Amino acid sequence: MADRRQLRPVVVGIGLTALVVLAALSVPQAAARPAHEIPVEPATGDFSGPTADGWSDVPQSTVPLSSAPSSVPNANDTTIERVHVQAARGEEQLYLRLQWHDATRDTTTDGPRTFADSVAVQFPVNESARPPIAMGGPTNRVNVWYWSGGTGSEELLAGGAGSTTRMANSTITTNATYQGSGENATWTVQYTRDLDVAGENRTTIPEDEDIDVAFAVWNGSNDERAGQKAVSEWHYFPFSGGPQGPPYAALLWTIAGVAIVSVIAVTAYGIRRTGEGMS
Amino acid sequence: MSTDQNGTDAQEDTHINVADGIDHQVAMVMDLNKCIGCQTCTIACKTLWTEDGGSEYMYWNNVETKPGEGYPRGWEESGGGWQSEEHKERKTGEIPDQEDYGRAWEFNHSEIMYEGSDEPLRPRDGAEWGPNWDEDRGAGEYPNSYYFYLPRICNHCTHPSCVEACPRSALYKREEDGIVLVDQDRCRGYRYCVEGCPYKKVYYNTVSKKSEKCIFCYPRLEGEGPDGETYAPACAEECPPQLRLVGFADDEEGPIYKLIEEYEVALPLHPEFHTQPNVYYIPPYAPPQHTDDGETVDVDRIPRDYLRKLFGDRVDEALDTIERERQIVRQGGESELMEILQDKNPADQYRLEVFEDG
């Protein structure tokens, strides 16, 4: 009995240690994508449109949306709660695909009270600095890729709320489809842009560093326009470290794992010593 | 308080409240007792400014019959403007529906003129409401039914709620004369200005996707016509009974200032919207009611309550002043007020160059 009692803490300690090590090793894989990361796949297939085959191999990130802080009337009255984002990078082009549920297809602005469904992708103009989320700031501008069901695509520049300006000679192309019906009806919008574009106020898609990105969706049938919109927080495309996340994440997880194992080992040793003392 | 170019306070001796940062304020006074509802002003404006695509339904100037629902239908209950004279909080407003403006009707011109049809000339389909639908309907019972005409343009308000409503600052009140304009390069068609204007005098162009409105014919004021001369807005110049005076509210020598400030007979429409309109009206003065036998009775033909609703409580005093001055003239006396209201000298009606060159 005494031998078994002495062995028990050791067995428990070893078991716990094994569990923690396993957990520590498995956690980085399960959470390979940090909360605000949107993975970017190499674009090797067909990305000719929003339903092209290439998109089936690209992981999808679900980005939560909430009403943008704004002074316009009914700013809190927005209806789109999430947008699904996919990104693929080819040798010369970046492809983005955004999908969201919207039970009404609003594609005209041809009446005094009609507004069109719209979506926008926001990047910092200076990719090394994170601008204020609400359309950037006067010294920290944002480059916005905007698509509207009523007027098509525009490339915009903004330096704060209310400063949005249309850029001449847009460098983005968009292609959209609306499929399904009722609550499951879905907008799918593909953005395509050359990685390398001229123009000082256009975001350069970096090769070796992460870039911030944010999203906005408007539901036209709910009169959503301007600041009455559903928006995300800043997310990022991990161009620095590939789809497994920034390099420091693995290091942090390793340190945490070692620390936990050490604590358990010391605890097990303490229990064993206590058991010996009692016997 | 504004300051003129000589550095003196332009409002020093006046009660005219010119908006901050504005040198002078254009203004118009319309004498409703002269309006015959002919719509010449409407057509003059329409053909001059809103013939392009997307503006078919727009009437920057319209003439509506009161009492009546007006144009757009029910505009007086559509919200907008300010909560109070402090101009801190706006009232929520609505964008009128296309049906409330009315649609541009298709007529059977081609059938009648080219195909030999003997049908009467009439709209094809969808003629269920329009800008002048309730013309001459009015209110009241025979023999005391009543109506009057109300010409309306943008009021180029001292505190324009449309300007405040725009999240992009696409609307602005220009410095030299207070005319409210839409910067077409900045406008992105959000239509908050349409909601925000309680008079519903900003419109959305369905083709250009931008807002448009009365510009007080500023190119005419600036002499940019072919002959380089200055003209009053087309709605004023083309008016057959010449019911409009045009000038600057802060021109103390002009008739507008006298009518607004000295005699206080020119009143803003719906002052409770708190935008301080710069288009003023001489309220309609009607003979009293009479019996079926034609006997005159001491009852207002146009109910005072209704006029107060349109022009505020000051309408009583204004009508009393007009009656008093009329009586003076009837008795052989002289009245500056009556002379101003009957003046047919264009140089007095349109004082547009008084502040030129500071």
Interface residues (C-beta under 8 A of the other chain):
Chain A: S70 S71 V72 P73 T109 D110 G111 P112 R113 G150 T151 A161 G162 S163 T164 R225 A226 G227
Chain B: T92 I95 P96 D97 Q98 Y101 P167 R168 S169 R188 G189 Y190 R191 Y192 V194 E195 Y203 Y204 T206 K209
